[in-house]
Amino acid sequence: MTRLTIDTDYLQSILAQLLAIHSPTGYTDTIVRFVTEELKRLGLDAELTRRGAIRAVRQGSRRKGARAIVTHLDTLGAQVKYLKSNGRLAVVPIGNWSARFAEGARATIFTDRGSYRGTILPLKASGHTYNDEVDTLPVGWEFVELRVDALARDAEDLERLDIEIGDIVAIDPAPEFIDNGFIVSRHLDNKAGVAVALAALKAMQDNNIRTPVDIHFLFTIAEEVGVGASSVLTPEVASMVSVDNGTSAPGQNSAEFGVTVAMADQTGPFDYHLTKKLVELCKENDIRYQKDIFRYYRSDSASAIEAGADVRTALITFGVDASHGYERIHMHALRSLAELITVYVASKVEISKDYEPTTEGIAGFTRQKTSEAEQELKADVKSRELGSQS
């Protein structure tokens, strides 16, 4: 099947709506409700785990050997660590991101009473007061504080506002969609991946595509803290493709255009056969791609494998500049990813063993390319086996 046409207006619109919803890890109920409703609008009923991870199954010709497309709804954020005597808040990060990118960020503090606005500032924020010390202050979460936009002169004032230790802090995304296709925002990791998955699903629905196996669209809620797809997979799923960001930087081969296929991350290589299939589909369908390896990165796939899921995993990414900071991507990459998903889900299941969790014997098991020396060794073994039988 050739790639489907992606509704890029929808892709950009749904991304803008997703970015407008605060969803730091631990505060994802609102975005779970939004995506569940959007899936329903696109024709799929969603199942929710206890904590809110979403599973929406689009039926194919067979239930077993299902394929999963997984993205995550949660983003980076912060939490109140303690109430300071100067009326400011000490904060700690949710997820792994540098305080360098927190400085100057506008934020929302969610309390039991409601929410307050504020700004994360360096401890020495005014050049008129501290002169050159504003440039020599170290970078780190212990060197920033959150100024609340309310009457808060001391810790007692903060208590009267019902601000408490552990309150969630959401960071404003500040998105900008530029006419040349670039998108600049916080939290493109992984709101952009969610938008890609939804746009691919829309194209499938619009074209009444029939797939050889069920397709599980999965949306997780704690990837940024390492939980990811650890508890949302069902035994029917044989292969899982994660859609997330790929870092474009010196020393990396990712790009802000086309699909970046991850060959490995810090947890090791992705599935040989699934990754190879995705690359071949890019070639066959004229989808621009490049390969990369991420040494300081893990995705939903890693958490699924670590939880004991016996699934093939792969990672396809949109190149992002300044990941976990002020991120930048391009619509070309998002469209390319959605196109790849549409051809992948409709492609033939080539590994018969993927229909069953376990099978007896080696019949139908996969083969990887071997060297000439290995081939000669196999031929020699086979020759000796025939000789012993005679």
Secondary structure, DSSP 8 states (H G I E B T S, - for coil): -------HHHHHHHHHHHHTS--BTT--HHHHHHHHHHHHHTT--EEE-TT--EEEEE--S-STTEEEEEEE--B-EEEEEEE-TTS-EEEEEESS--GGGTTT-EEEEE-SS-EEEEEEEESS--HHHHTTHHHHS--SGGGEEEEESSS-SSHHHHHHTT--TT-EEEE----EE-TTSEEEETTHHHHHHHHHHHHHHHHHHHTT---SS-EEEEEES-GGGT-TTSSS--TTEEEEEEEEEEE-STT----SSSEEEEEEETTEE--HHHHHHHHHHHHHTT--EEEEE-TT---HHHHHHHTT---EEEEEEEEEBSTTSSEEEEHHHHHHHHHHHHHHHHS----GGGGSS--SSSTT-------HHHHHHHHHHHHHHHHHH-
